[in-house]
């Protein structure tokens, strides 16, 4: 029981350590070595294309 509690605590403690790179800005993305690209996407409400920025990991 103690080992199960310890294991769950460790998993919970380290689950928040990952960073969502898609929310980074242009300069932060490039400083960390990721690709920063602009994509055209269709806005279905207006029917017009808009530019959306995405920070992508270079490793696959």
C-alpha positions in Angstrom: 0.0 0.0 0.0 2.8 2.4 0.8 4.6 1.7 -2.5 1.3 2.4 -4.4 0.8 5.7 -2.6 4.4 6.7 -3.3 4.1 5.7 -7.0 0.9 7.8 -7.4 2.5 10.7 -5.7 5.6 10.6 -8.0 3.4 10.3 -11.1 1.2 13.2 -9.9 4.2 15.4 -9.0 5.9 15.0 -12.4 2.8 15.2 -14.6 2.9 19.0 -14.5 6.5 19.2 -15.7 5.7 19.0 -19.4 5.4 22.3 -21.3 2.9 22.9 -24.0 5.1 24.3 -26.8 2.1 25.3 -29.0 1.4 28.2 -26.7 4.9 29.7 -26.9 5.5 33.0 -28.7 7.7 33.5 -31.7 10.9 34.5 -29.9 10.5 32.0 -27.1 9.9 29.2 -29.7 13.0 30.1 -31.7 15.2 30.5 -28.6 14.3 27.0 -27.4 15.2 25.5 -30.9 11.7 24.7 -32.1 10.2 25.6 -35.5 7.8 28.5 -35.7 5.4 28.5 -38.6 2.4 30.3 -39.8 -0.5 28.4 -41.3 -3.5 29.5 -43.3 -6.7 28.2 -41.9 -10.3 28.7 -42.9 -12.6 30.5 -40.4 -15.9 28.8 -41.0 -17.9 31.6 -39.5 -16.6 34.3 -41.8 -15.5 32.2 -44.8 -12.1 33.9 -44.9 -8.6 32.5 -44.4 -6.7 33.6 -41.3 -3.0 33.1 -40.3 -2.5 31.1 -37.2 0.9 30.6 -35.7 2.2 27.3 -34.3 5.3 26.3 -32.5 6.4 22.7 -33.6 8.9 20.3 -32.2 11.7 19.4 -34.6 12.0 15.8 -33.3 9.6 13.2 -34.7 
